Amino acid sequence: MASAYYIVLEKEIDGLDTLMDGKSLSRHVQSLDEAAQGLSVLPLSGFFSMDGDALADVIGDDAGDFEVPPLEQFSAADGLSTVRALLPRPEAQPAI
């Protein structure tokens, strides 16, 4: 099963397109997280959260007694700090 990261906004913003293909980001998140920790910013995987219904769809019957944490919202400013810190890093550059 493939995984991908994508942006979910708390509320829509007119004219803002959040469509992205987050598969590459998902494949490289471990090295990006290591770089982020070295730069003292929140790792990209730290911005991950799912609501209970979406998580139940993914886990299915394997959920058992799994306790679903509440959906968490993140500050855009915190996300920008991480992205801006990572952009100059070679780990953040796409392979050509």
Distance bins in CASP14 RR format, pairs under 12 A and 6 or more apart:
PFRMAT RR
TARGET T0000
AUTHOR 0000-0000-0000
RMODE 2
METHOD distances of the structure
MODEL  1
1 23 0 0 0 0 0 1 0 0 0 0 0
1 26 0 0 0 0 0 1 0 0 0 0 0
1 58 0 0 0 0 1 0 0 0 0 0 0
1 59 0 0 0 0 0 1 0 0 0 0 0
2 21 0 0 0 0 0 1 0 0 0 0 0
2 22 0 0 0 0 1 0 0 0 0 0 0
2 23 1 0 0 1 0 0 0 0 0 0 0
2 24 0 0 0 0 0 1 0 0 0 0 0
2 26 1 0 0 1 0 0 0 0 0 0 0
2 27 0 0 0 0 1 0 0 0 0 0 0
3 22 0 0 0 0 1 0 0 0 0 0 0
3 23 1 0 0 1 0 0 0 0 0 0 0
3 24 0 0 0 0 0 1 0 0 0 0 0
3 25 0 0 0 0 1 0 0 0 0 0 0
3 26 1 0 1 0 0 0 0 0 0 0 0
3 27 0 0 0 0 1 0 0 0 0 0 0
3 28 0 0 0 0 0 1 0 0 0 0 0
3 29 0 0 0 0 1 0 0 0 0 0 0
3 45 0 0 0 0 0 1 0 0 0 0 0
3 48 0 0 0 0 0 1 0 0 0 0 0
3 50 0 0 0 0 0 1 0 0 0 0 0
3 58 0 0 0 0 1 0 0 0 0 0 0
4 19 0 0 0 0 0 1 0 0 0 0 0
4 20 0 0 0 0 1 0 0 0 0 0 0
4 21 1 0 0 1 0 0 0 0 0 0 0
4 22 1 0 1 0 0 0 0 0 0 0 0
4 23 1 0 1 0 0 0 0 0 0 0 0
4 24 0 0 0 0 1 0 0 0 0 0 0
4 25 1 0 0 1 0 0 0 0 0 0 0
4 26 1 0 1 0 0 0 0 0 0 0 0
4 27 0 0 0 0 1 0 0 0 0 0 0
4 28 0 0 0 0 0 1 0 0 0 0 0
4 29 0 0 0 0 0 1 0 0 0 0 0
4 48 0 0 0 0 0 1 0 0 0 0 0
4 58 0 0 0 0 0 1 0 0 0 0 0
5 18 0 0 0 0 0 1 0 0 0 0 0
5 20 0 0 0 0 1 0 0 0 0 0 0
5 21 0 0 0 0 1 0 0 0 0 0 0
5 22 1 0 1 0 0 0 0 0 0 0 0
5 23 0 0 0 0 1 0 0 0 0 0 0
5 24 0 0 0 0 1 0 0 0 0 0 0
5 25 1 0 1 0 0 0 0 0 0 0 0
5 26 1 0 1 0 0 0 0 0 0 0 0
5 27 0 0 0 0 0 1 0 0 0 0 0
5 28 0 0 0 0 0 1 0 0 0 0 0
5 29 1 0 0 1 0 0 0 0 0 0 0
5 32 0 0 0 0 0 1 0 0 0 0 0
5 33 0 0 0 0 0 1 0 0 0 0 0
5 43 0 0 0 0 0 1 0 0 0 0 0
5 44 1 0 0 1 0 0 0 0 0 0 0
5 45 0 0 0 0 1 0 0 0 0 0 0
5 46 0 0 0 0 0 1 0 0 0 0 0
5 47 0 0 0 0 1 0 0 0 0 0 0
5 48 1 0 0 1 0 0 0 0 0 0 0
5 49 0 0 0 0 0 1 0 0 0 0 0
5 50 0 0 0 0 0 1 0 0 0 0 0
6 18 1 0 0 1 0 0 0 0 0 0 0
6 19 0 0 0 0 1 0 0 0 0 0 0
6 20 1 0 0 1 0 0 0 0 0 0 0
6 21 0 0 0 0 1 0 0 0 0 0 0
6 22 1 0 1 0 0 0 0 0 0 0 0
6 23 0 0 0 0 1 0 0 0 0 0 0
6 25 0 0 0 0 1 0 0 0 0 0 0
6 26 0 0 0 0 1 0 0 0 0 0 0
6 47 0 0 0 0 0 1 0 0 0 0 0
6 48 0 0 0 0 0 1 0 0 0 0 0
6 50 0 0 0 0 0 1 0 0 0 0 0
6 54 0 0 0 0 0 1 0 0 0 0 0
7 13 0 0 0 0 0 1 0 0 0 0 0
7 16 0 0 0 0 1 0 0 0 0 0 0
7 17 0 0 0 0 1 0 0 0 0 0 0
7 18 1 0 1 0 0 0 0 0 0 0 0
7 19 0 0 0 0 1 0 0 0 0 0 0
7 20 1 0 0 1 0 0 0 0 0 0 0
7 21 0 0 0 0 0 1 0 0 0 0 0
7 22 0 0 0 0 1 0 0 0 0 0 0
7 25 0 0 0 0 0 1 0 0 0 0 0
7 44 0 0 0 0 0 1 0 0 0 0 0
7 47 0 0 0 0 1 0 0 0 0 0 0
7 48 0 0 0 0 0 1 0 0 0 0 0
7 49 0 0 0 0 0 1 0 0 0 0 0
7 74 0 0 0 0 0 1 0 0 0 0 0
7 76 0 0 0 0 1 0 0 0 0 0 0
7 79 0 0 0 0 0 1 0 0 0 0 0
7 83 0 0 0 0 0 1 0 0 0 0 0
8 18 1 0 0 1 0 0 0 0 0 0 0
8 19 0 0 0 0 0 1 0 0 0 0 0
8 20 0 0 0 0 0 1 0 0 0 0 0
8 47 0 0 0 0 0 1 0 0 0 0 0
8 48 0 0 0 0 0 1 0 0 0 0 0
8 49 0 0 0 0 1 0 0 0 0 0 0
8 50 0 0 0 0 1 0 0 0 0 0 0
8 51 0 0 0 0 1 0 0 0 0 0 0
8 54 0 0 0 0 1 0 0 0 0 0 0
8 71 0 0 0 0 1 0 0 0 0 0 0
8 72 0 0 0 0 0 1 0 0 0 0 0
8 73 0 0 0 0 1 0 0 0 0 0 0
8 74 0 0 0 0 0 1 0 0 0 0 0
9 15 0 0 0 0 0 1 0 0 0 0 0
9 16 1 0 0 1 0 0 0 0 0 0 0
9 17 0 0 0 0 0 1 0 0 0 0 0
9 18 1 0 0 1 0 0 0 0 0 0 0
9 19 0 0 0 0 0 1 0 0 0 0 0
9 73 0 0 0 0 1 0 0 0 0 0 0
9 74 0 0 0 0 0 1 0 0 0 0 0
9 76 0 0 0 0 1 0 0 0 0 0 0
10 18 0 0 0 0 0 1 0 0 0 0 0
10 49 0 0 0 0 0 1 0 0 0 0 0
10 51 0 0 0 0 0 1 0 0 0 0 0
10 71 0 0 0 0 1 0 0 0 0 0 0
10 72 0 0 0 0 0 1 0 0 0 0 0
10 73 1 0 1 0 0 0 0 0 0 0 0
10 74 0 0 0 0 1 0 0 0 0 0 0
10 75 0 0 0 0 0 1 0 0 0 0 0
10 76 0 0 0 0 1 0 0 0 0 0 0
11 18 0 0 0 0 0 1 0 0 0 0 0
11 73 0 0 0 0 0 1 0 0 0 0 0
12 18 0 0 0 0 1 0 0 0 0 0 0
13 76 0 0 0 0 0 1 0 0 0 0 0
16 76 0 0 0 0 0 1 0 0 0 0 0
18 76 0 0 0 0 0 1 0 0 0 0 0
20 26 0 0 0 0 0 1 0 0 0 0 0
21 27 0 0 0 0 0 1 0 0 0 0 0
21 94 0 0 0 0 0 1 0 0 0 0 0
22 28 0 0 0 0 1 0 0 0 0 0 0
22 29 0 0 0 0 1 0 0 0 0 0 0
22 44 0 0 0 0 0 1 0 0 0 0 0
22 94 0 0 0 0 0 1 0 0 0 0 0
23 29 0 0 0 0 0 1 0 0 0 0 0
23 94 0 0 0 0 0 1 0 0 0 0 0
24 31 0 0 0 0 0 1 0 0 0 0 0
24 32 0 0 0 0 0 1 0 0 0 0 0
24 92 0 0 0 0 0 1 0 0 0 0 0
24 93 0 0 0 0 0 1 0 0 0 0 0
24 94 1 0 0 1 0 0 0 0 0 0 0
24 95 0 0 0 0 1 0 0 0 0 0 0
25 31 0 0 0 0 0 1 0 0 0 0 0
25 32 1 0 0 1 0 0 0 0 0 0 0
25 33 0 0 0 0 0 1 0 0 0 0 0
25 44 1 0 0 1 0 0 0 0 0 0 0
25 45 0 0 0 0 1 0 0 0 0 0 0
25 47 0 0 0 0 0 1 0 0 0 0 0
25 48 0 0 0 0 0 1 0 0 0 0 0
25 83 0 0 0 0 0 1 0 0 0 0 0
25 86 0 0 0 0 0 1 0 0 0 0 0
25 91 0 0 0 0 0 1 0 0 0 0 0
25 92 0 0 0 0 1 0 0 0 0 0 0
25 94 0 0 0 0 1 0 0 0 0 0 0
26 32 0 0 0 0 0 1 0 0 0 0 0
26 33 0 0 0 0 0 1 0 0 0 0 0
26 44 0 0 0 0 1 0 0 0 0 0 0
26 45 0 0 0 0 1 0 0 0 0 0 0
26 48 0 0 0 0 0 1 0 0 0 0 0
27 91 0 0 0 0 0 1 0 0 0 0 0
27 94 0 0 0 0 0 1 0 0 0 0 0
27 95 0 0 0 0 0 1 0 0 0 0 0
28 34 0 0 0 0 0 1 0 0 0 0 0
28 35 0 0 0 0 1 0 0 0 0 0 0
28 36 0 0 0 0 0 1 0 0 0 0 0
28 44 0 0 0 0 1 0 0 0 0 0 0
28 45 0 0 0 0 0 1 0 0 0 0 0
28 86 0 0 0 0 0 1 0 0 0 0 0
28 89 0 0 0 0 0 1 0 0 0 0 0
28 90 0 0 0 0 0 1 0 0 0 0 0
28 91 1 0 0 1 0 0 0 0 0 0 0
28 92 0 0 0 0 1 0 0 0 0 0 0
28 93 0 0 0 0 0 1 0 0 0 0 0
28 94 0 0 0 0 1 0 0 0 0 0 0
28 95 0 0 0 0 1 0 0 0 0 0 0
29 35 0 0 0 0 0 1 0 0 0 0 0
29 36 0 0 0 0 1 0 0 0 0 0 0
29 43 0 0 0 0 1 0 0 0 0 0 0
29 44 1 0 1 0 0 0 0 0 0 0 0
29 45 1 0 1 0 0 0 0 0 0 0 0
29 46 0 0 0 0 1 0 0 0 0 0 0
29 47 0 0 0 0 0 1 0 0 0 0 0
29 48 0 0 0 0 1 0 0 0 0 0 0
29 82 0 0 0 0 0 1 0 0 0 0 0
29 86 0 0 0 0 0 1 0 0 0 0 0
29 91 0 0 0 0 0 1 0 0 0 0 0
29 92 0 0 0 0 0 1 0 0 0 0 0
30 36 0 0 0 0 0 1 0 0 0 0 0
30 37 0 0 0 0 0 1 0 0 0 0 0
30 43 0 0 0 0 1 0 0 0 0 0 0
30 44 0 0 0 0 1 0 0 0 0 0 0
30 45 0 0 0 0 1 0 0 0 0 0 0
30 91 0 0 0 0 1 0 0 0 0 0 0
31 37 0 0 0 0 0 1 0 0 0 0 0
31 38 0 0 0 0 0 1 0 0 0 0 0
31 43 0 0 0 0 0 1 0 0 0 0 0
31 44 0 0 0 0 0 1 0 0 0 0 0
31 45 0 0 0 0 0 1 0 0 0 0 0
31 86 0 0 0 0 0 1 0 0 0 0 0
31 89 0 0 0 0 1 0 0 0 0 0 0
31 90 0 0 0 0 1 0 0 0 0 0 0
31 91 1 0 1 0 0 0 0 0 0 0 0
31 92 0 0 0 0 1 0 0 0 0 0 0
31 93 0 0 0 0 0 1 0 0 0 0 0
31 95 0 0 0 0 0 1 0 0 0 0 0
32 38 0 0 0 0 0 1 0 0 0 0 0
32 39 0 0 0 0 0 1 0 0 0 0 0
32 41 0 0 0 0 0 1 0 0 0 0 0
32 42 0 0 0 0 0 1 0 0 0 0 0
32 43 1 0 0 1 0 0 0 0 0 0 0
32 44 1 0 1 0 0 0 0 0 0 0 0
32 45 0 0 0 0 1 0 0 0 0 0 0
32 46 0 0 0 0 0 1 0 0 0 0 0
32 47 0 0 0 0 0 1 0 0 0 0 0
32 82 0 0 0 0 1 0 0 0 0 0 0
32 83 0 0 0 0 1 0 0 0 0 0 0
32 85 0 0 0 0 0 1 0 0 0 0 0
32 86 1 0 0 1 0 0 0 0 0 0 0
32 87 0 0 0 0 0 1 0 0 0 0 0
32 89 0 0 0 0 1 0 0 0 0 0 0
32 90 0 0 0 0 0 1 0 0 0 0 0
32 91 1 0 1 0 0 0 0 0 0 0 0
32 92 1 0 0 1 0 0 0 0 0 0 0
32 93 0 0 0 0 0 1 0 0 0 0 0
32 94 0 0 0 0 0 1 0 0 0 0 0
33 39 0 0 0 0 0 1 0 0 0 0 0
33 41 0 0 0 0 0 1 0 0 0 0 0
33 42 0 0 0 0 1 0 0 0 0 0 0
33 43 1 1 0 0 0 0 0 0 0 0 0
33 44 1 0 0 1 0 0 0 0 0 0 0
33 45 1 0 1 0 0 0 0 0 0 0 0
33 46 1 0 0 1 0 0 0 0 0 0 0
33 47 0 0 0 0 0 1 0 0 0 0 0
33 48 0 0 0 0 0 1 0 0 0 0 0
33 82 0 0 0 0 1 0 0 0 0 0 0
33 86 0 0 0 0 1 0 0 0 0 0 0
33 89 0 0 0 0 0 1 0 0 0 0 0
33 91 0 0 0 0 1 0 0 0 0 0 0
33 92 0 0 0 0 0 1 0 0 0 0 0
34 41 0 0 0 0 0 1 0 0 0 0 0
34 43 0 0 0 0 1 0 0 0 0 0 0
34 44 0 0 0 0 0 1 0 0 0 0 0
34 45 0 0 0 0 0 1 0 0 0 0 0
34 86 0 0 0 0 0 1 0 0 0 0 0
34 89 0 0 0 0 0 1 0 0 0 0 0
34 91 1 0 0 1 0 0 0 0 0 0 0
34 92 0 0 0 0 0 1 0 0 0 0 0
35 41 0 0 0 0 1 0 0 0 0 0 0
35 43 0 0 0 0 1 0 0 0 0 0 0
35 44 0 0 0 0 1 0 0 0 0 0 0
35 82 0 0 0 0 1 0 0 0 0 0 0
35 83 0 0 0 0 0 1 0 0 0 0 0
35 85 0 0 0 0 1 0 0 0 0 0 0
35 86 1 0 0 1 0 0 0 0 0 0 0
35 87 0 0 0 0 0 1 0 0 0 0 0
35 88 0 0 0 0 0 1 0 0 0 0 0
35 89 1 0 1 0 0 0 0 0 0 0 0
35 90 0 0 0 0 1 0 0 0 0 0 0
35 91 1 0 1 0 0 0 0 0 0 0 0
35 92 1 0 0 1 0 0 0 0 0 0 0
35 93 0 0 0 0 0 1 0 0 0 0 0
36 42 1 0 0 1 0 0 0 0 0 0 0
36 43 1 0 1 0 0 0 0 0 0 0 0
36 44 1 0 0 1 0 0 0 0 0 0 0
36 45 0 0 0 0 1 0 0 0 0 0 0
36 46 0 0 0 0 1 0 0 0 0 0 0
36 47 0 0 0 0 0 1 0 0 0 0 0
36 78 0 0 0 0 0 1 0 0 0 0 0
36 79 0 0 0 0 0 1 0 0 0 0 0
36 81 0 0 0 0 1 0 0 0 0 0 0
36 82 1 0 1 0 0 0 0 0 0 0 0
36 83 0 0 0 0 1 0 0 0 0 0 0
36 84 0 0 0 0 0 1 0 0 0 0 0
36 85 1 0 0 1 0 0 0 0 0 0 0
36 86 1 0 0 1 0 0 0 0 0 0 0
36 87 0 0 0 0 0 1 0 0 0 0 0
36 89 0 0 0 0 1 0 0 0 0 0 0
36 91 0 0 0 0 1 0 0 0 0 0 0
36 92 0 0 0 0 1 0 0 0 0 0 0
37 43 1 0 1 0 0 0 0 0 0 0 0
37 44 0 0 0 0 0 1 0 0 0 0 0
37 45 0 0 0 0 0 1 0 0 0 0 0
37 46 0 0 0 0 0 1 0 0 0 0 0
37 82 0 0 0 0 0 1 0 0 0 0 0
37 85 0 0 0 0 0 1 0 0 0 0 0
37 86 0 0 0 0 0 1 0 0 0 0 0
37 89 0 0 0 0 0 1 0 0 0 0 0
37 91 0 0 0 0 0 1 0 0 0 0 0
38 82 0 0 0 0 0 1 0 0 0 0 0
38 85 0 0 0 0 1 0 0 0 0 0 0
38 86 0 0 0 0 0 1 0 0 0 0 0
38 89 0 0 0 0 1 0 0 0 0 0 0
38 91 0 0 0 0 0 1 0 0 0 0 0
39 81 0 0 0 0 1 0 0 0 0 0 0
39 82 0 0 0 0 1 0 0 0 0 0 0
39 83 0 0 0 0 0 1 0 0 0 0 0
39 84 0 0 0 0 1 0 0 0 0 0 0
39 85 1 0 1 0 0 0 0 0 0 0 0
39 86 1 0 0 1 0 0 0 0 0 0 0
39 87 0 0 0 0 0 1 0 0 0 0 0
39 88 0 0 0 0 1 0 0 0 0 0 0
39 89 1 0 0 1 0 0 0 0 0 0 0
39 91 0 0 0 0 0 1 0 0 0 0 0
39 92 0 0 0 0 0 1 0 0 0 0 0
40 81 0 0 0 0 1 0 0 0 0 0 0
40 82 0 0 0 0 0 1 0 0 0 0 0
40 85 0 0 0 0 1 0 0 0 0 0 0
41 47 0 0 0 0 0 1 0 0 0 0 0
41 77 0 0 0 0 0 1 0 0 0 0 0
41 78 0 0 0 0 1 0 0 0 0 0 0
41 79 0 0 0 0 1 0 0 0 0 0 0
41 80 0 0 0 0 0 1 0 0 0 0 0
41 81 1 0 1 0 0 0 0 0 0 0 0
41 82 1 0 1 0 0 0 0 0 0 0 0
41 83 0 0 0 0 1 0 0 0 0 0 0
41 84 0 0 0 0 1 0 0 0 0 0 0
41 85 1 0 1 0 0 0 0 0 0 0 0
41 86 1 0 0 1 0 0 0 0 0 0 0
41 87 0 0 0 0 0 1 0 0 0 0 0
41 89 0 0 0 0 0 1 0 0 0 0 0
41 92 0 0 0 0 0 1 0 0 0 0 0
42 48 0 0 0 0 0 1 0 0 0 0 0
42 74 0 0 0 0 1 0 0 0 0 0 0
42 75 0 0 0 0 1 0 0 0 0 0 0
42 77 0 0 0 0 0 1 0 0 0 0 0
42 78 1 0 1 0 0 0 0 0 0 0 0
42 79 1 0 0 1 0 0 0 0 0 0 0
42 80 0 0 0 0 0 1 0 0 0 0 0
42 81 1 0 0 1 0 0 0 0 0 0 0
42 82 1 0 1 0 0 0 0 0 0 0 0
42 83 0 0 0 0 0 1 0 0 0 0 0
42 85 0 0 0 0 1 0 0 0 0 0 0
42 86 0 0 0 0 0 1 0 0 0 0 0
43 78 0 0 0 0 0 1 0 0 0 0 0
43 79 0 0 0 0 0 1 0 0 0 0 0
43 81 0 0 0 0 0 1 0 0 0 0 0
43 82 1 0 0 1 0 0 0 0 0 0 0
43 83 0 0 0 0 0 1 0 0 0 0 0
43 85 0 0 0 0 0 1 0 0 0 0 0
43 86 0 0 0 0 1 0 0 0 0 0 0
43 91 0 0 0 0 0 1 0 0 0 0 0
44 74 0 0 0 0 0 1 0 0 0 0 0
44 78 0 0 0 0 0 1 0 0 0 0 0
44 79 0 0 0 0 1 0 0 0 0 0 0
44 81 0 0 0 0 0 1 0 0 0 0 0
44 82 1 0 0 1 0 0 0 0 0 0 0
44 83 0 0 0 0 1 0 0 0 0 0 0
44 85 0 0 0 0 0 1 0 0 0 0 0
44 86 1 0 0 1 0 0 0 0 0 0 0
44 89 0 0 0 0 0 1 0 0 0 0 0
44 91 0 0 0 0 0 1 0 0 0 0 0
44 92 0 0 0 0 1 0 0 0 0 0 0
45 74 0 0 0 0 0 1 0 0 0 0 0
45 82 0 0 0 0 0 1 0 0 0 0 0
46 72 0 0 0 0 1 0 0 0 0 0 0
46 74 0 0 0 0 1 0 0 0 0 0 0
46 78 0 0 0 0 1 0 0 0 0 0 0
46 79 0 0 0 0 1 0 0 0 0 0 0
46 82 0 0 0 0 1 0 0 0 0 0 0
47 72 0 0 0 0 1 0 0 0 0 0 0
47 73 0 0 0 0 1 0 0 0 0 0 0
47 74 1 0 1 0 0 0 0 0 0 0 0
47 75 0 0 0 0 1 0 0 0 0 0 0
47 76 0 0 0 0 0 1 0 0 0 0 0
47 78 1 0 0 1 0 0 0 0 0 0 0
47 79 1 0 0 1 0 0 0 0 0 0 0
47 80 0 0 0 0 0 1 0 0 0 0 0
47 81 0 0 0 0 0 1 0 0 0 0 0
47 82 1 0 0 1 0 0 0 0 0 0 0
47 83 0 0 0 0 0 1 0 0 0 0 0
48 54 0 0 0 0 0 1 0 0 0 0 0
48 55 0 0 0 0 0 1 0 0 0 0 0
48 69 0 0 0 0 0 1 0 0 0 0 0
48 71 0 0 0 0 0 1 0 0 0 0 0
48 72 0 0 0 0 1 0 0 0 0 0 0
48 74 0 0 0 0 1 0 0 0 0 0 0
49 55 0 0 0 0 1 0 0 0 0 0 0
49 68 0 0 0 0 0 1 0 0 0 0 0
49 69 1 0 0 1 0 0 0 0 0 0 0
49 70 0 0 0 0 1 0 0 0 0 0 0
49 71 1 0 1 0 0 0 0 0 0 0 0
49 72 1 0 1 0 0 0 0 0 0 0 0
49 73 1 0 0 1 0 0 0 0 0 0 0
49 74 1 0 0 1 0 0 0 0 0 0 0
50 56 0 0 0 0 1 0 0 0 0 0 0
50 57 0 0 0 0 1 0 0 0 0 0 0
50 58 1 0 0 1 0 0 0 0 0 0 0
50 59 0 0 0 0 1 0 0 0 0 0 0
50 68 0 0 0 0 1 0 0 0 0 0 0
50 69 0 0 0 0 1 0 0 0 0 0 0
50 70 0 0 0 0 0 1 0 0 0 0 0
50 71 1 0 0 1 0 0 0 0 0 0 0
50 72 0 0 0 0 1 0 0 0 0 0 0
51 57 0 0 0 0 0 1 0 0 0 0 0
51 58 0 0 0 0 0 1 0 0 0 0 0
51 68 0 0 0 0 1 0 0 0 0 0 0
51 69 0 0 0 0 0 1 0 0 0 0 0
51 70 0 0 0 0 1 0 0 0 0 0 0
51 71 1 0 1 0 0 0 0 0 0 0 0
51 72 0 0 0 0 1 0 0 0 0 0 0
51 73 0 0 0 0 0 1 0 0 0 0 0
52 58 0 0 0 0 1 0 0 0 0 0 0
52 59 0 0 0 0 1 0 0 0 0 0 0
52 60 0 0 0 0 0 1 0 0 0 0 0
52 63 0 0 0 0 1 0 0 0 0 0 0
52 66 0 0 0 0 0 1 0 0 0 0 0
52 67 0 0 0 0 0 1 0 0 0 0 0
52 68 1 0 1 0 0 0 0 0 0 0 0
52 69 0 0 0 0 1 0 0 0 0 0 0
52 70 0 0 0 0 1 0 0 0 0 0 0
52 71 1 0 0 1 0 0 0 0 0 0 0
52 72 0 0 0 0 0 1 0 0 0 0 0
53 59 0 0 0 0 0 1 0 0 0 0 0
53 60 0 0 0 0 0 1 0 0 0 0 0
53 63 0 0 0 0 0 1 0 0 0 0 0
53 68 0 0 0 0 1 0 0 0 0 0 0
53 71 0 0 0 0 1 0 0 0 0 0 0
54 60 0 0 0 0 0 1 0 0 0 0 0
54 68 0 0 0 0 1 0 0 0 0 0 0
54 71 0 0 0 0 1 0 0 0 0 0 0
55 62 0 0 0 0 0 1 0 0 0 0 0
55 63 1 0 0 1 0 0 0 0 0 0 0
55 66 0 0 0 0 1 0 0 0 0 0 0
55 67 0 0 0 0 0 1 0 0 0 0 0
55 68 1 0 1 0 0 0 0 0 0 0 0
55 69 0 0 0 0 1 0 0 0 0 0 0
55 70 0 0 0 0 0 1 0 0 0 0 0
55 71 0 0 0 0 1 0 0 0 0 0 0
56 62 0 0 0 0 0 1 0 0 0 0 0
56 63 1 0 0 1 0 0 0 0 0 0 0
56 64 0 0 0 0 0 1 0 0 0 0 0
56 66 0 0 0 0 1 0 0 0 0 0 0
56 68 1 0 0 1 0 0 0 0 0 0 0
57 63 0 0 0 0 0 1 0 0 0 0 0
57 68 0 0 0 0 0 1 0 0 0 0 0
58 66 0 0 0 0 0 1 0 0 0 0 0
58 68 0 0 0 0 0 1 0 0 0 0 0
59 65 0 0 0 0 0 1 0 0 0 0 0
59 66 1 0 0 1 0 0 0 0 0 0 0
59 67 0 0 0 0 0 1 0 0 0 0 0
59 68 0 0 0 0 1 0 0 0 0 0 0
60 66 0 0 0 0 1 0 0 0 0 0 0
60 68 0 0 0 0 0 1 0 0 0 0 0
72 78 0 0 0 0 0 1 0 0 0 0 0
73 79 0 0 0 0 0 1 0 0 0 0 0
74 80 0 0 0 0 0 1 0 0 0 0 0
74 81 0 0 0 0 0 1 0 0 0 0 0
74 82 0 0 0 0 1 0 0 0 0 0 0
75 81 0 0 0 0 1 0 0 0 0 0 0
75 82 0 0 0 0 0 1 0 0 0 0 0
76 82 0 0 0 0 0 1 0 0 0 0 0
76 83 0 0 0 0 0 1 0 0 0 0 0
76 84 0 0 0 0 0 1 0 0 0 0 0
77 83 0 0 0 0 0 1 0 0 0 0 0
77 84 0 0 0 0 0 1 0 0 0 0 0
78 84 0 0 0 0 0 1 0 0 0 0 0
78 85 0 0 0 0 0 1 0 0 0 0 0
79 85 0 0 0 0 1 0 0 0 0 0 0
79 86 0 0 0 0 0 1 0 0 0 0 0
79 87 0 0 0 0 0 1 0 0 0 0 0
80 86 0 0 0 0 0 1 0 0 0 0 0
80 87 0 0 0 0 0 1 0 0 0 0 0
81 87 0 0 0 0 0 1 0 0 0 0 0
82 89 0 0 0 0 0 1 0 0 0 0 0
82 92 0 0 0 0 0 1 0 0 0 0 0
83 89 0 0 0 0 0 1 0 0 0 0 0
83 92 0 0 0 0 1 0 0 0 0 0 0
84 92 0 0 0 0 0 1 0 0 0 0 0
85 91 0 0 0 0 0 1 0 0 0 0 0
85 92 0 0 0 0 1 0 0 0 0 0 0
86 92 1 0 1 0 0 0 0 0 0 0 0
86 93 0 0 0 0 1 0 0 0 0 0 0
87 93 0 0 0 0 1 0 0 0 0 0 0
87 94 0 0 0 0 0 1 0 0 0 0 0
END
